[in-house]
Amino acid sequence: MAVAEQPLQLETDTLDETVGRLYDAAVAAGCALALWQRPGMTCPQAVVDLNGTPPLDTVDFAAGQPAFVFAPFVADPPGAALQLQADLWFDGQLLHLHNSNGTPKRTLRAEAFFAALHQPHHRRWYLPAQVHNHPATETEFTAIVENAIDFIRSTGIAKVVVSRTASLPLPPHFDPVLTFRSLCQRYPHAFVSLVAIPDVGLWLGATPEVLLSLDAAGLTTMALAGTQRRPPHQPLDKIQWGPKEQLEQEMVGAYIRAFFAAAQIADLQESGPQTVAAGSVVHLQTTFHLQLPPAEQRLLANRVLDELHPTSAVCGMPKHQALAFILAHEGYDRSFYSGFLGPIHIQGQSSLYVNLRCMQLSADRAHLYVGAGITADSDPAAEWRETALKAETMLAVLGAEQTVAA
């Protein structure tokens, strides 16, 4: 990333204050902003796009453009994403300015951003034009699960992932930046994100699932499926899994192996499945890794997005039949839930994650999104309980008294 000017050290007392100033300045200037913290990192990073609302466009790894991408579950064209250009990049300590020349509107936003950096602001957030969802009751959700089981048995497909939303009032004095920082502290092994885009709104999340990682060490993706509450005081390698969860995980792994076989990848390294923790729950995870010459690796990364998104872990398999069921029966717009997000070509690394364990903000409510993988042997009541369990990731920062049950 070519730096146009000297990096700026923000004069603040704490990291929370620094992140808050970046956020407030971006919103005051009408800029799109993404904050994130990768698993195992201790400092968040950020990009600010000085162009306002970014366009929805196909992600091309071969272009090498530094950005933060934010993709919906379904898009036109398929796999397209909002791409926040890294006009400003915060590396956890310093703020870098790139490509300082641009349109008059962009120049005005840059001036407004830097003018706002050291001014006090009342914390606010971008609101969506409208929220297209219907919070399902337990009866409604289990009916959809029953329909999915019937569909699976009648068609012979392997799996359908169905999801639901829950709408909860925001706690008094809710602060999205402090909530982001709380998620970082609570879930150090997740990819934690805050994405704020004019006319789109604000999303917060803490996801455990890698869609695609690309760096000098190679390309990595994963199969993540199966869910249960994490047993207290029990080592991860001692946790037992039932046949349904093991089958669900193997389905996802087989789908990824088939993709790489079709791509004629000979030296695919596979590890797992192993049990991994994600907040109060655990999953089964298998990791796939390979290394190719850089140009070939970027082209393969494009194919991964084209063919693996939406993943079988959030859609089902075969993908097209499962997707058709979801769009016909789920009864709401997933929007950016179960899409993908993350930085690309920043510090020589691209890290895209599936947008799970997330929520969208409206003026006074949080809209949570959760789902469950349905197979022929699923129990509708158990699938409802699984979605409630997954919702605890966001509930933990909204107040322990909240509930997603009907």
Secondary structure, DSSP 8 states (H G I E B T S, - for coil): ---SS--EE---SSHHHHHHHHHHHHHHTT-EEEEEE-TT-SS-EEEEETTSS--EEE--GGG---EEEE--SS-SSTTEEEEEE-SEEE-SSEEEE------HHHHHHHHHHHHHTTS---------S--------HHHHHHHHHHHHHHHHHH---EEEEEEEEEEE--TT--HHHHHHHHHHH-TTSEEEEEEETTTEEEEEEE--EEEEEETTEEEEEEEEEEEE--TT--GGG----HHHHHHHHHHHHHHHHHHHHTT----EEEEEEEEEETTEEEEEEEEEE---HHHHHHHHHHHHHHHSS-TTTSEESHHHHHHHHHHHS-S--TTTTSEEEEESBTTBEEEEE--SEEEE-SSEEEEEEEEEE-TT--HHHHHHHHHHHHHHHHTTT-TT-----
